[in-house]
Amino acid sequence: MYLACLPDKKNKRRYMIRQSYADGDCYRSRDLFDLGDDPGRFIKYPGGNGFYIDTAVEEAIAEIGVNASQEDLEPIFMPFIDPQIRRVIDGFDRRAKHHKRGDKCIPAEAVHRFDRYRLHFLKLGRIDPRRMGCMPGAFYADLIKKSRDEIEYDFITAEKILKPHELALYTYQIFDLQRYFNEHFAHSHPEALDQQRMDRFFMERLCRLNADESFWIGSDKVSGLHQHLVRYAVMYFDSSFPTRDPFQDFLRDFINRHRFYRPPESVKVSLAESARLFGVSVEALKKMDRRALARQYRKLALMHHPDKGGDTENFVKLTAAYQKLMKRKSCR
């Protein structure tokens, strides 16, 4: 069972308890109970931090041949529970389930490509086409044996973790828009691409998905754009790629490229020499914490790095001193 939020002309939105069920080779969804515009009215508080779901909900669902226990209903009503009580019960799952992890891979045709793209971004923070072909079955477990409607509501919940500045990149990647561009920076800097071309490609991909019968299998046909795709149109056109700071990009690239640099063991730097390299007194160097030391090192590393015209010997000594000091300060 799952919670569906539907548009309503009178109250703007209406909530419905739904269930996915097998129908031949596909899964469909059906309505079980209409919660109206305020599901919270079905939550009862006997006192303290306790609560339960109105038994009228269980009884109404049972009348149509579906067993729904309090344990089954709790996750559906969780967003509407009194905030103070929810803070108390958050941190543990009251109906924890353990999925058996399988070694076999789910065939590619078992999960739609668009679902794979969304799941990879939401779980891994990026999309790597090389990993699309075969992943452990447990990775896609939440997409199996569900109707398209339930899957979409699951994604609506999962997408709430995205921050505003991530929405443009999310839609760019899940609709695989970079495939239409030959520019070498299409993957790393989509904000530099032709926006009008990107808009046109996005609309083509959106309309193609809207007409994809394999994606909407088990769903009723609709005229126009499906309600579950409207949110992506809004997400795409109402979001923009974050403005990049060239210096921050350079600094991040520099740090990443030299993150694992290790100076030769033969390089030994005394405390006095370290203080000279860092441009402070010995006493000031001793008082610096790890954060201040790292900040000063990065500033000086930009000046002394050989790639930027700096002195190689000073850079090696500076790095050796930094690593020795960081190790010493971490032991305190």
N, C-alpha and C positions, 0 to 999 in steps of 0.2 A: 504494500500500500504506500501511497505517496500523496503529497499535498499539491494541488493545482491551483494557481491563481488566475482567474478569468476576468476579462474586462466586463464591466456592468454599467449600463447607462445611468442607472439611478444612484448607485453607491460607488461608482468608479471602479470598484473591484469586488469580486466574489470568490470565496474559497470553496474548493470541492475536494473531498477525499476520493481518490481514484485507485484503481488496481489494474495491473497488467495481467493478462491471461493468454494462454496459448490458444491459437486458432489455426490449426493445420501447421504450416511451415513458418508462421509468423506470430508475433505477439501484438495484441491489440489492447486498448485501455477502455475501462468502463467506469461510470460514476457509481460511487457507493453511498455517499452522504453529502448533502449540501450544507455547508457550514455558514452560509450567508456572508456578510461583510465583517463579522466579528467572531472568529473562532474562539476567542478568549472567554466568551460567555458559557462555553461547555466545560470549562476548567473549574473544579470545585476545590476550595481550600478549607480543610477541616480544622486547621490550626497549626501553629509552629511553622515548620518548613515543608509540611506535607501537602500533597495535592493528589487529585485523581480526576479522570475524565468522566464526565456525566455518563452514567450507564445507559442513558437513552440512545447514545451513539452506538454502543455495542449492540443493543437490542435491535435498532433499526437496520444495521448492517447484517445482523444474523437473520433477519426476516427475508433477505434476498439470497440466503444460502452461503454467506461468507462468515467465517469465524474471525473475530477481531478482539483480541485480549487487550487489557490495559497496557501490557508491555508492547504490543504492536502499535498502539495509538500514541504513546508518549512521544516518540520522535516527531510525529506529525504536529503535535501541539506545542512542542518545545519552544518555538519562536514567540509564542504568545503567553508563556508563563510569566508570572510576576518577576520583574528583573531582580529583586532582592533574593527571591528563592532560587532563581536560576543561577545566580552567582555562587550560591551554596552548593548546588548539585553539579555545576560545571566541573570538569576535570576528570570525570569518569563516565564511561558509557554504561547506562543502566541495562542495556540489552546487548552487551558485547558479543560479537560473533567471530568465530575463528574460521577463516577460509583455508582450506587445505591447498597448499601450494603445489602445483603440478609441474613436472619437468617438461611436459610437452608444450609446444607452441600452438597458439590458436591460429588456424589458417587465415590468410590475409582476407579472404572473402567473408569471414565471419564477422568482421568489424569494418564498418564503412570508413573510407579514407578520411573523410572530414572529422569523424569521431576520433580517429587515431591522432590527427594533427592537433585537435583541441586537447586531448588527454596528455599528449607529450609536452605541450607547452605548459599546461597547468601543473603537471607533476614534475617536469624536469626543467622548466624555465626556458626551454628552447626546443626547436624542432630539428632533428637530424634525420633526413630521409634514409640514411644508411641503416637506421635502427627500426625502420618502419616494418620491414618484412617479417620479423620474428622476435617476439618478446615473450617472457614467461606468462603463462596463462593468467596468473594472479594479477598481472598488470592491467588486464582488460576485464577483470572479473565483474566490475560494477556496470559493464555494458551488456552483459550476457543475460538472456532470458527476461528482457524488459521491452515494453512497447516503446515506440519512438517518442511518444508523449512523455513517458516517465524519464527516459534518457535526457530529453531536453530540459526537464525541470531539475534533474540532477546537475546538468551543466550550468543552469542559472545559479544554483547554489554555489557550485565550485568557482564560478567566475567572480564571485564577490571578493575573493582574495586579491584580485587584480587592482593595482593602484591606478589613478587617473592617467598618469604618464605612460602606463603600460598598455592601454587599450588600443592605441593606434598600431603599435607593433604587433599586438595579439591578432587583430583582424588582418594585418598585412601578411602574417605568417600562416595563419590557419587557412586562409584562402589561397595560399601559395602564389601570391602576386609577383614574387621576385622572378618566377619562371618566364615572365614576359619581358624582362629587361636584360640587356647584354652588358650593361655597365658593371665594371668590376666591383663597384661599391654598393651594388644593389642589395647585398646581404647585410652589410654592416652599417650603411648610411642611407636607408630608404627615404629619409627626409630630403635628400638632394635630388631625387628623381622627379620627372615631369609629373606634376600632380594631376593634370587633366587626363593624361594617359592612364595613370593609376586608377582614377575614378572610373574610367570606362572599363578597364579590365575587371575592377571589383564588381561592377554591375553585371558584367557578363558572367562572372563566376557565381554571383548570387542567384541570377535567373536560372542558370544551369542547374544549380543545386535545388532550386525550388521545383524544377521539372523532373528531377531525378527520382523515378519510381522506386528504385532499389533503396533509396534513403528513406522514403516515406512509406515503405511497405507496412501494411497494417493500419495506416492512418486514413481518415476520410479525405476525399479530394476537396480542395477549396479553390475558390476563384481568387485570382490576385496573389499577392505575396503571403506566404504562410506566416501566422502570428509568431512562430518560433524563429523566423528569420528577420522579422521586423527589428528585433533588438540589435542584430548585427548591422543593419543599415544605419540605425541611430548611432550605434557605437562607432562605426567607421566615419560617418560624416560629422559627428559632434566631437570627435577627438582629433588631436594633432600630435605629431611626433615632437618629443621634447627638444628644445634648442640646445645644441651642443656647444660646449666651451672648448675651443681648439687646444688651449693650454692644458686643461684637465685631461683631454684625450691623450696628449703627448705625455703628461706625467704618469697617467695610468699605464700607458704602453711601456714607458721606461721602467716602472716598478715591476710590471709583469715579466718583462724580458730579462731582468736581472734579479728576480726574486730568489733564485736558487744559486746565485753566484757564491763561490767559496774561494777565498784567497789561498795561496800556497801555505802549507804548514810552516815553511821557513820564515814567513813574514811575522816578526814579533814586534809589537809596539808597546812602549812603556806608557805608564799613566801620564807622565809629563808630556810625552810626545802626542798622546791621544788628546790631551787638553789643547795643545797647540794646533792640532789638526782641526779640532772642533771650534777653535777660536774663543775659548773660554779659559778661566783659571782652573787649576786642579780642584779647588774647593767647590767651585760652581759645577764642575763635571760630576763630582761625587754626589751632589744634591739633586742632580737632574733625574727625574723618573723615566721610565721606559718610553712613555708617550712623547715627552719633550726631547729625549735622545733621538727617537725615530724621526721626529719632525726636523731636527737640526741636521741629521744625516741626509735626509732626502733633499734638503735645500742645498747642502754642500756637494752631494753626489751629482746634481745637475751641473754644477760649476766645474767639477774635476773629471767628469767622465770623458774618456778619450774620444768617443764618437762626437762629442761637442767641443772638441779642441782643448780639452783639459789635459793635465799632466797625469800620465799613466801611473807613475810611482806613487804620487799623492793619493790617487784614487784607490789603489791597492791597499795602501797603509790605512786610509780612512775606513775602508770596508772591514779590514781586519780588526781595527780598533773598535768599530761599532759592534761587530759580532761578539767580541770578547766582553765588552761592557754590557751588552744585552744579556749575555749568559750569566754574568756576575750579578746583575741586578735581579734576575729572575730567581736566583737562589736565596735572596734575602727573605 
